[in-house]
Amino acid sequence: MGNTKKIYKKWWLSLLVVVGLIAGVTTGCGGQSSTNGSAESTSASADDSKKKEEAPKSDSKVTYDNFMKIAMGDSIDNVNALLGPGKEASSSQIGDIKSVTYTWDGDGLLTSITATVQNNVVTSKMQVGLKKDNVDITLDKYNQVTEGMTYAQVSAILGEGELTSQMKIMDIENLTYNWSNKGGTNATLSFTGDKLTAKSQFGLK
């Protein structure tokens, strides 16, 4: 039984790092698409622009601020109270552990929050497209970051990152952050036990 738990933990840790890096790339690509959309809207007619300006503000609960309020160990009832009822995306059961993944769609294109609960307790969360690009990251800064650094050390170089995913399995926690420029170029870093364990970048100069 002990070996099974160790294999289960290692499998989840490998999976969460890969999922985190994919989430970061997705967020970066989302930023690039947003830029293209902005260019297209600039060439739109004056009437269309006026309609957009008069559009009411979104009252969606699927926001980055609410995403940050979801804590590992929260009940699914608390998350539903925060975001509204989630849609079940998948479910599975291994032994006496039942896992269910829920999604909440945001107002923007491809914006969402995903949470996985095990026996009705949150063990992971992920978001896509909920925070606007607001950093200036370069390849030089990226190269200054090395594996083994803490998040505090990394943020001193890159600035505050955007949390894209978080997972806690047993006593080990993994967090993945994204730093994305307005043009869509970005860096994605994963931390396990507050130590940098993986990093990737797209298009940095």
N, C-alpha and C positions, 0 to 999 in steps of 0.2 A: 504493500500500500504506500509505503514511504517513497519507493522508487517511482511509482505512478504519479504521485504528487509533484516530484521533482521534474519529471518529464513534462507533465502538464504545465508547470510554471515556466520552464524553458521555452516550450512551444508558444505560449502566450506572449512571453517577452519578445521573442523573435517576431511574432506577428504584429505586435503593437508598434515596434520600431518601423517596420515596413509600412503599416497603415498610416503612421504619423508622417512619414516622408511623402507618401502619396498624397495625403491631405494637404501638405504644404505646397506641393507642385500644383494641385488643383486650385488652391487659393491664389497662387501666382498667376496661373492661366486665367483665372476669373478676373484678375486685375487687368490683364492685357485686353481681354474681351471688353471690359468696361471702358477702356480707353478708346477702342475702336467705335464703340457705341456712342461715346461722347462726340467723336469727330463727325459721325453721321448726323447726330442731332443738331450739330452746329449748322449743317446745310439744310435743315428742315425749314419749312415755311414759317412766317411770322405768326400765323394763326395757330399752328401746332405748338409753337413755343409759348404762346400766351396761355393755351389750354394746360400745358404742363405746369406753368407757374401758378395757375389757379387750382391745381389738383390738391385735394386735402392731404394733410400729413398722415402717414401710416400709423395705425394704432396696433400694429403687429407686436405680439409678445416675444416673437422669435428675434431677439436682439443679442448683440455681443455682451451687453451688460447682464442680461438674464442668463446667458450661457455661463458667464463667470460665477454666477450665484449657485450653480449646480455643483454640489460637493460629492466626492466619492463617499458612499455609504448612505446617501439620501434614499428615501423611499420613492417608488414610482409615483405614489400619490402626491408627494411634495412637488415633484417635477411637473406633473400634470396641473397642479394648482398654479404653478409659476408660468407655464407655457401654454396651457390648454391641453386638451386630450391629444395624446400622440397616436400615430398610426403604426400598428405592428408591422415591421418589415420582415422579420424572421424569428424563428424560435428553435431551440434544441434542448436536449436533456442528456447529461452524462451522469449516470448514477443518480444521486439524489440532488444534483445541481441542475436547475432549470434556468436557461439563459434566453432572454427575449430582447430583441433590438427594436427600438421605437424611433420614429422620425417625426420632426416638426418642420414644415416648409415655411420659409420666410416670404416676404413680399417681392424681394428682388429675384432676378434670374439666377437660378442654381444656388440660392441661399437656403441653408438648412441647418438644423441641429439634429444629431443622432446620439442616442444614449443606449447603452446595453445594461440590463439589470440581471442579476443572478439572484434567484429566490427573492425577487422584489426589491433588491438593493442595488443601487447604481455602482457599477464597477468600471465603466468607461464612458467617455463623452467625446464628441467631435463636432466641429462646426466648419462650414464652408461659406465664404463670401460675406460674413457679417460685419467685417471691419474694413474701413477704407485704408488705402495705402497712405502711409504717413511717415516713411522713413527715407533715409538717404544712405543706402548700403553700397559699398564698392567691393571689388575683388580684393583690394589691399586689406580692407577691414576684415573681410571673410577669412583671408589667409592668416590673420593674426590670431584667429580662434583655433584652439587645439583641443583634442579629446582629453578628458579628465578635468577640464575647467568647470567651475560651478556656474549656475545661471547668473549669479551676481557679477562674476568676472566677465562673462560674455556680454552682458547688458552694458557693462562699463565701456565696452568697445563698440558695440553695435547699437546701443540704445534699447529701450523696452521692446520686446517682441510681441507678436500676436499669438496667443495660445490657440492652437488649432485642434489639439487632442490631448486627452489625459486618461490614463488607465491605472488602476491599482489592482494587482493580483496578489493575494495573501499580504505579505508585508513589503512588497516592492512596488514602487510607483514610477511611472514613466510619463513625461510631459514633452510635447512637441510644439515648438514655436516657429513662426514664420516671420521673416522680415521682407517686405515687398515694396519695391519702388513703384512710382506711378506708371512707368512704362511696362510693368509686368515682370521685370527681372527680379529675382528673389533668392533668398537663402532659407533653408529649412534645417533646424537643429533639434535633435532629440536628447533628452536628459533622463537618465535612470539613477534614482537615488541622489538627485541633484548633481550628477556628473555627466558631462557631455559624452555621449556614446556614439553618435552618428551625425553626420552633416552632409548636406548637398546644396548645390547652387545652380541657378539657371540664368544664363546670359549676363552675369555681372562683368563689369569692366573696371 
